[in-house]
């Protein structure tokens, strides 16, 4: 992931890292965790990622490139945080036993945001204004649907496909097939 100032979240040699202004910055580790990675960096420098602990992937939050990470908790067996905004709200999914979308913040902790009647859900991106892009599966005839979560928490199926990114104005975009890109405006 990359933020508006060009900082890139990732990893180097099993350690979470940020690439900024031509330099690789290794993020602090956490005792008992290995194989760390930074998944996203917000415009204000908040970082979300993960590490392995006791054989399971756990979500980690860094408030800066020098702060020790906090474990964001778990609702299921493994946690896959994927995006964070400058307000410190992160999204992703956890296994319980299948993928279930979550939202996390320091204030509220981790909470599931799976749409009602969905059998599977994943949140991939959160905008600075709180819109979330993702996917959910429903019993037939709906099947797999691109999903937009609004800042108030309401989830809306948008049609077949997968919403992968959320824009500030509430539009989300992704794919309706293997080669078709789609924009779902608010």
N, C-alpha and C positions, 0 to 999 in steps of 0.2 A: 504494500500500500504506500501511497505517496500523499503528502499534504500540500497545501497551496504554496508553502515556501520551498518545496522541493525536497524535504526530508523524506527518506524512504525507510520503512520498517522492514525488518527481516531477521537474518541470523548469519553468524559467521562461526564456523567450527563448533557447532553445538551450543553457542551462546546467543542470546537475544542481542540484536544490534540495530543501530540507526545509522544510516549514511546521510550526512548533512555537510554541505559546503566542502565537498571533496574529502571528508574524513569519515572513517568508520568509528563509531562510538559504541563500545561494548557496554551493555546495560548490566547493572548489578545482578548477581544471582541470588538464589534463595537456598538455604541449607536444606538438604534432603531432596532437592529437585535437580534434574538433569535435562539435557536436550531441550533447552529453552529457545523460544522464537518470539519475536515481536510481530504481531499480525497487522497492526494499524497504529498510526500516529495522528492525533488530532492537530488542528492548526495551532493550538496553544501548547502543544508538546505532551499532552496526556497520551499514554501508550497502553495498549491492550495486547495480550499475547498468551502464551502458555508454556508449560514445562511438564515434564514427567515426574510423578511422585508415586511411590508404591505401585508402579506398573500402570498407572492411569494418567491420562492427560488432564491437567488442571489449569484453569484460567488464572492469569496473573495480570495485575494492574500496576503500572509504574506512573507515579505522578510527575516524574521528570527523568532525565537520563542519568541522574546521580542517586535517585531515591531507591531504596530497597523495594522489591515488588511485594504486593499484597495478594494473597490467594483470594479470589473472588467468590469462593464457595462452590458448591455443587448440588445439583438437584438430581443428577443421575450418575451413571458410572463414569463417563468421560465428558469433558467440557471443551467446546470448540468456539472460543470468542473470535469474532471476525472483524468487528468495526467499532470505533468509538468516536464520539463527537466532542466538541470543546466544552460542553456542559458536563462531561464525564459520564455520559450514558453509553453503555456498550451493549452490543447485541451479538448473537450467535445461536448455537444450538447445543444441546446436551443429549446423551443417549439415555433413554429410560423406558423400555429397552431400545426403542427406535428414536430417530431424531425428533426433538421437541424444541421449538424456538424459545429463546429467553431474552430478557432485558435485564441489565444490571446497572446499579449506580451505588456510590458510597452511602447515599442517604437511604435507599430502599433495598439494597442487597439484590439478590438474584430472584427473579420471578418468571414463571412460564408465561408466554404470550401466545400459545397455540390457539388458532381460531377454533370456535366451537365446532364440533363434529369432525374436525380434521384428524386423520389417522397418522399423519406425519407433518412436521413443519420445520423450516429452517429460516432464520433471519440472516441476511448477508451484509446489509449496509444500513447505516442510520445517517440521516442528513443533519446539518447543524440546527435545523428547525424541528427535528424530532420525527420526521417521516421515516419509516422503515420499509425496506424492500426485501422480499423473500419468496418462499414457495410453500405450498401445502398440498397434501393429497387428501382427497375426500372419497367416500364411497361413490360408485357409479350412479348417475351418469356424469358427474363433475370430473372426477379423476384429478390429475395434477393441475394446479392453478397457480398463476403468478399472484402474489399477495402484496397489498400495501397496507401497512399499519399506520393509522393517523396518530398525531401527538396525544389524542385523548385515549388511545389504546384500542380503538375500534379497528377491526381487520376487514378488508374488502377483497374478495376474490375478483380478479381482473380478467380472467380468461385463461385458456390453456397456455402454459409456458412457465417461465421462471423469471422473476424480477430480481436483478442482481445489484442494481445501484439505485440510490434515492437522491433526488435533487432537492435543493432548498425550497423550491416552489411546490413540492409535493408530488411532482412527476416521478415515476420510476421507470427504469428501462432494463431490458434483458432480452431473452430470446423466446420465440414461440416454437422453435424447432432447432435443428442442428445448424442451420445457416441463416435464419431469419431474425434480424434484430428488430425489437419493438419498443416504442415509447408509449407508456400509459400516462397521459396527462391527468392532473388532478381534476 
